[in-house]
Amino acid sequence: MPGTHVLGRHQPASHALVHVSDPHFLAGGAQLAGRFDVAETFDRTLEAITSAHPSPDAIIITGDLADLGEPDAYRRLRDAVEPVAARLGAELVWVAGNHDERPVLRRELLDAAATEEPVTVVRDLHGLRLIALDTSVPGWHHGDLDDAQLSWLADQLATPAPHGTVLAMHHPPLPSHVPLFDILELRHQDELADVIRGTDVRAILAGHLHYSSQGTFAGVPVSVASATCYTMNVARPPAEVNGMDAAQSFQLVHVYPDTITHTVVPVTDAATADTFSEAWLERMAALTPAERLEAFSRKPGWRSAAD
């Protein structure tokens, strides 16, 4: 399997996560805003996930699962994702977003009581703890975490996990350069920082922005996955950023003992070269480190000034 060969200094990742965000499904397979075929793009996303990693530990979808909170929208999303997660042997983690409705989400995706209780999850992924928070606020689009959920999180983090903890939430605890997003940002970020700081939290996964972004919060790296439905065209002036049917993506998250990487994977159909292959990796693996450098690192025809 690609990635099992150790050709450099780092051993293979101990865990791999697929981070998807903002599918915004609608009942009846309707197009979002009458122009974005979110179901078709999500199907292509699932195909790309299957190709990009054959055995992730978890597929995490960080919110805005349905655009209007419709029961049929959740059922369609569940029917699309669950078979793929089962085939890959991956845990499936749903995270609530501002477009979601907690009672319907709980009933249709979790087979749980249809209540307004926060949708929180704790999963042990072979020693890596994954905690999903619910930053949605019933009836509103901004994000928040109340005292009860913060206290619950503190209790969970009181005991470290063998490989540390990854948090997943919809609203990122980061600033946005796009003016409208600060209206809908996460509230009580200082209180969340007080809970996280000094714990074993190694990364925060979020969505909401519809474009990829990275930063730090309470000393913890934050990675925002773009959306699968549509993305924000951040090439435009900040006040004129609007949605476009392009650049959809998800992220591959690789967990190593000393770091976590987040790779943006585009969902696109583009002509691709065939320079590298499993056979090429096998040939490189059979060489000594010095031979690999000579075969792949040496610039053709290069000679030093001393030569």
C-alpha positions as CSV (number, residue, x, y, z in Angstrom):
1,M,0.0,0.0,0.0
2,P,1.4,3.5,-0.8
3,G,2.7,5.2,2.3
4,T,4.0,2.0,3.9
5,H,7.5,2.4,2.5
6,V,9.9,4.5,4.7
7,L,12.1,6.4,2.3
8,G,12.9,9.3,4.6
9,R,13.3,10.1,8.3
10,H,9.7,9.8,9.3
11,Q,7.9,6.5,10.1
12,P,4.4,6.1,8.6
13,A,1.6,7.9,10.4
14,S,0.0,6.1,13.3
15,H,-3.5,7.4,12.4
16,A,-5.2,8.8,9.3
17,L,-8.4,10.8,9.4
18,V,-10.6,12.1,6.6
19,H,-11.9,15.6,7.3
20,V,-14.9,16.7,5.2
21,S,-17.1,19.7,5.8
22,D,-20.3,21.5,4.7
23,P,-22.1,19.1,2.4
24,H,-25.4,21.1,2.8
25,F,-27.7,18.3,1.5
26,L,-31.3,19.1,0.6
27,A,-34.4,17.0,0.4
28,G,-35.2,15.3,-2.8
29,G,-31.7,15.9,-4.1
30,A,-32.5,19.5,-4.9
31,Q,-29.7,21.8,-6.0
32,L,-28.5,24.3,-3.4
33,A,-29.6,27.9,-4.3
34,G,-30.8,26.4,-7.6
35,R,-27.3,26.1,-9.0
36,F,-25.0,23.8,-6.9
37,D,-25.5,20.1,-7.4
38,V,-24.3,19.2,-3.8
39,A,-25.2,15.5,-4.1
40,E,-23.2,15.0,-7.3
41,T,-20.1,16.8,-5.9
42,F,-20.4,14.8,-2.7
43,D,-20.4,11.6,-4.7
44,R,-17.2,12.7,-6.4
45,T,-15.8,13.5,-2.9
46,L,-16.5,10.0,-1.7
47,E,-14.8,8.6,-4.8
48,A,-11.7,10.7,-4.1
49,I,-11.7,9.7,-0.4
50,T,-11.7,6.0,-1.4
51,S,-8.8,6.6,-3.8
52,A,-6.8,8.9,-1.5
53,H,-6.7,6.5,1.5
54,P,-7.9,2.9,1.5
55,S,-8.1,2.6,5.3
56,P,-8.6,5.8,7.3
57,D,-9.4,5.5,11.0
58,A,-12.3,7.9,10.8
59,I,-14.3,10.1,8.4
60,I,-15.3,13.3,10.2
61,I,-17.8,15.7,8.7
62,T,-17.6,19.0,10.5
63,G,-21.1,20.3,10.1
64,D,-23.8,21.9,7.9
65,L,-24.7,18.3,7.0
66,A,-28.1,19.5,5.7
67,D,-28.8,22.9,4.5
68,L,-32.4,23.2,5.9
69,G,-32.4,20.5,8.5
70,E,-34.8,18.3,6.4
71,P,-35.2,14.7,7.4
72,D,-34.8,13.4,3.8
73,A,-31.6,15.4,3.4
74,Y,-30.1,13.7,6.4
75,R,-31.3,10.3,5.1
76,R,-29.7,10.9,1.7
77,L,-26.4,11.9,3.3
78,R,-26.4,8.9,5.6
79,D,-27.2,6.6,2.7
80,A,-24.3,8.1,0.7
81,V,-21.6,8.0,3.5
82,E,-22.3,5.0,5.7
83,P,-21.6,2.3,3.0
84,V,-18.3,4.0,2.1
85,A,-17.2,4.3,5.8
86,A,-18.1,0.6,6.3
87,R,-16.2,-0.5,3.3
88,L,-13.1,1.4,4.4
89,G,-13.4,0.3,8.0
90,A,-13.6,3.9,9.2
91,E,-15.5,5.3,12.1
92,L,-18.1,7.9,10.9
93,V,-18.4,11.0,13.1
94,W,-21.1,13.6,12.4
95,V,-20.6,17.1,13.7
96,A,-23.5,19.6,14.0
97,G,-23.3,23.0,12.1
98,N,-25.3,26.1,12.1
99,H,-27.6,24.9,9.3
100,D,-28.3,21.7,11.1
101,E,-31.3,21.1,13.3
102,R,-30.3,19.0,16.4
103,P,-33.6,17.0,16.8
104,V,-33.7,15.9,13.2
105,L,-30.0,15.2,13.1
106,R,-30.1,13.1,16.2
107,R,-33.0,11.1,15.0
108,E,-32.0,10.5,11.3
109,L,-28.2,10.1,11.7
110,L,-27.7,8.8,15.3
111,D,-30.9,6.9,15.8
112,A,-31.2,8.9,19.0
113,A,-34.0,10.8,20.8
114,A,-35.0,13.9,18.8
115,T,-34.0,16.5,21.4
116,E,-32.2,19.9,21.4
117,E,-29.3,18.4,23.4
118,P,-25.9,19.2,22.0
119,V,-24.6,16.5,19.6
120,T,-21.3,15.5,21.2
121,V,-19.2,12.5,20.5
122,V,-16.1,10.8,22.0
123,R,-14.3,8.1,20.1
124,D,-11.2,6.1,20.9
125,L,-9.3,5.6,17.6
126,H,-6.7,3.1,18.7
127,G,-5.4,5.5,21.4
128,L,-6.1,8.7,19.6
129,R,-9.1,10.4,21.2
130,L,-11.5,12.2,18.9
131,I,-14.0,14.6,20.6
132,A,-16.8,16.3,18.6
133,L,-18.3,19.4,20.0
134,D,-21.6,21.1,19.1
135,T,-21.1,24.8,18.4
136,S,-24.5,25.2,16.8
137,V,-27.0,27.5,18.5
138,P,-30.7,26.5,17.9
139,G,-32.4,29.3,15.9
140,W,-29.1,31.1,15.1
141,H,-26.2,30.9,12.7
142,H,-23.4,32.1,15.0
143,G,-21.6,29.6,17.1
144,D,-21.3,29.2,20.9
145,L,-20.4,26.7,23.7
146,D,-22.3,27.0,26.9
147,D,-20.9,26.3,30.4
148,A,-22.3,22.8,30.5
149,Q,-20.6,21.7,27.3
150,L,-17.3,23.4,28.4
151,S,-17.5,21.6,31.7
152,W,-18.2,18.3,29.9
153,L,-15.1,18.9,27.7
154,A,-12.9,19.7,30.7
155,D,-14.0,16.4,32.3
156,Q,-13.1,14.5,29.1
157,L,-9.7,16.1,28.9
158,A,-8.8,15.5,32.5
159,T,-7.2,12.2,31.6
160,P,-4.8,12.3,28.7
161,A,-5.1,9.8,25.8
162,P,-2.2,7.7,24.6
163,H,-1.9,9.5,21.3
164,G,-3.5,12.8,22.4
165,T,-6.8,14.4,21.4
166,V,-8.2,15.9,18.3
167,L,-11.2,18.2,18.6
168,A,-13.8,18.6,15.8
169,M,-16.3,21.4,15.7
170,H,-18.1,23.5,13.1
171,H,-17.3,27.1,13.9
172,P,-13.5,27.6,13.9
173,P,-12.0,29.5,16.8
174,L,-10.1,31.7,14.3
175,P,-10.5,35.1,12.8
176,S,-11.6,35.4,9.2
177,H,-10.5,38.1,6.8
178,V,-13.9,37.9,5.1
179,P,-16.1,40.6,6.8
180,L,-19.3,38.8,7.0
181,F,-17.9,35.7,8.8
182,D,-17.0,37.6,12.0
183,I,-20.7,38.2,12.6
184,L,-21.2,34.4,12.6
185,E,-18.1,33.5,14.6
186,L,-17.7,31.3,17.6
187,R,-18.6,33.0,20.9
188,H,-16.9,32.4,24.3
189,Q,-13.6,31.6,22.7
190,D,-11.7,32.7,25.8
191,E,-13.5,30.2,27.9
192,L,-12.8,27.5,25.4
193,A,-9.1,28.4,25.4
194,D,-9.0,28.1,29.2
195,V,-10.3,24.5,28.9
196,I,-8.0,23.5,26.1
197,R,-4.7,25.1,27.2
198,G,-2.3,22.7,28.8
199,T,-4.2,19.6,27.9
200,D,-3.4,16.8,25.4
201,V,-5.4,18.5,22.5
202,R,-3.1,18.3,19.5
203,A,-5.3,19.6,16.7
204,I,-8.7,21.3,16.1
205,L,-10.7,20.5,13.0
206,A,-13.4,22.9,11.8
207,G,-15.5,24.0,8.8
208,H,-18.1,26.8,8.4
209,L,-16.0,29.1,6.2
210,H,-16.2,27.3,2.9
211,Y,-12.5,27.9,2.3
212,S,-9.4,26.3,3.7
213,S,-7.7,28.2,6.5
214,Q,-5.1,27.5,9.2
215,G,-4.1,29.1,12.5
216,T,-3.5,28.5,16.2
217,F,-5.8,28.7,19.2
218,A,-4.7,28.4,22.8
219,G,-1.4,27.0,21.4
220,V,-3.2,24.3,19.3
221,P,-3.1,24.2,15.5
222,V,-6.5,24.7,13.9
223,S,-7.3,23.4,10.4
224,V,-10.4,24.5,8.6
225,A,-11.6,22.3,5.7
226,S,-13.2,23.9,2.7
227,A,-16.7,22.8,1.7
228,T,-17.9,20.0,-0.7
229,C,-21.1,22.0,-1.7
230,Y,-19.5,25.2,-2.9
231,T,-16.5,27.3,-1.9
232,M,-15.9,31.0,-1.3
233,N,-14.0,32.7,-4.1
234,V,-11.3,34.4,-1.9
235,A,-9.5,35.6,-5.0
236,R,-12.0,38.5,-5.0
237,P,-11.7,41.6,-2.7
238,P,-12.8,40.6,0.9
239,A,-16.0,42.5,0.8
240,E,-17.0,40.9,-2.5
241,V,-16.2,37.3,-1.7
242,N,-19.0,35.0,-2.9
243,G,-19.7,31.3,-3.5
244,M,-18.5,29.5,-6.6
245,D,-18.9,26.0,-7.9
246,A,-15.2,25.2,-8.0
247,A,-12.3,24.2,-5.7
248,Q,-14.3,21.8,-3.6
249,S,-12.0,19.7,-1.4
250,F,-11.5,17.7,1.8
251,Q,-8.5,17.1,4.0
252,L,-6.4,14.1,4.8
253,V,-5.1,14.3,8.4
254,H,-2.1,12.2,9.3
255,V,-1.1,11.8,12.9
256,Y,2.6,11.3,13.8
257,P,4.2,11.0,17.2
258,D,5.6,14.6,17.0
259,T,3.3,16.3,14.5
260,I,-0.1,16.3,12.7
261,T,-0.3,17.2,9.0
262,H,-3.4,18.4,7.1
263,T,-3.4,17.9,3.3
264,V,-6.0,19.6,1.1
265,V,-7.3,17.1,-1.4
266,P,-9.1,18.7,-4.4
267,V,-12.2,17.1,-5.7
268,T,-11.5,17.5,-9.4
269,D,-11.3,15.6,-12.7
270,A,-8.0,16.7,-14.2
271,A,-5.4,15.1,-16.5
272,T,-2.7,13.6,-14.2
273,A,0.8,12.5,-15.1
274,D,1.8,8.9,-14.4
275,T,5.4,9.4,-13.3
276,F,5.0,7.8,-9.9
277,S,3.4,4.4,-9.1
278,E,3.5,1.6,-6.6
279,A,6.1,-0.1,-8.8
280,W,8.2,3.1,-8.6
281,L,8.0,3.0,-4.9
282,E,9.0,-0.6,-4.8
283,R,12.1,0.2,-6.9
284,M,13.0,3.1,-4.6
285,A,12.5,1.0,-1.5
286,A,14.9,-1.7,-2.8
287,L,17.7,0.9,-3.0
288,T,20.0,2.0,-0.2
289,P,19.5,5.6,1.1
290,A,22.5,6.8,-0.9
291,E,21.3,5.1,-4.1
292,R,17.9,6.7,-3.6
293,L,19.4,10.1,-3.4
294,E,21.5,9.5,-6.5
295,A,18.5,8.2,-8.4
296,F,15.9,10.8,-7.4
297,S,17.7,13.8,-5.8
298,R,20.6,14.3,-8.1
299,K,20.0,17.0,-10.7
300,P,20.8,15.7,-14.2
301,G,24.1,17.0,-15.6
302,W,24.9,19.0,-12.4
303,R,28.5,19.5,-11.5
304,S,30.0,21.5,-8.6
305,A,32.3,24.4,-9.2
306,A,35.2,22.3,-7.9
307,D,34.6,19.7,-10.7
